[in-house]
């Protein structure tokens, strides 16, 4: 962060797992603000879109008046980290979504809602994130990833870098200052992915 000040990261707080993201970000020396209304976007250095229920979040983004201003901030290059339902909200294509479900189409991936199927609604897996980002401590120890009715990435465009896969399926990816994960990095005490994101804010 230029000037050494603590970054101010908004956490979309319409629904879902926002409080755990706040705790993770704060433990990585960021300040956080719950985002519920357009004014809450003022002065943010980054934004986290948490897991939850993407259809509900889509509806609340519209009724709160947040959808358009967030879309504009994303186009202006705001750093964004979308996890699980947040990943669905950022995806170019949402498969098995509700017909009225909206997404920001901000990262060139196609995701299938609940794509891991009912029999494994939720599961946990250790995933390797190859590459060595020393500052964030990545590339040394695997991440314990918690998947909860997770979206499955079905295709990835050329502008997207896949950072980690599980069983050959991308589960963590980035495109510029945007990061998406199909799992819940805020539910484990390992905050290296939040640190990685904070390098971009
Ligand atoms: N299945 C949820 C959805 O479609 C996402 C689940 C989650 O965020 N843990 O929005």
Boltz pocket constraint, residues with backbone or C-beta under 6 A from the ligand:
constraints:
  - pocket:
      binder: B
      contacts: [[A, 50], [A, 51], [A, 52], [A, 53], [A, 54], [A, 55], [A, 83], [A, 84], [A, 85], [A, 86], [A, 88], [A, 113], [A, 114], [A, 148], [A, 149], [A, 150], [A, 151]]
      max_distance: 6.0
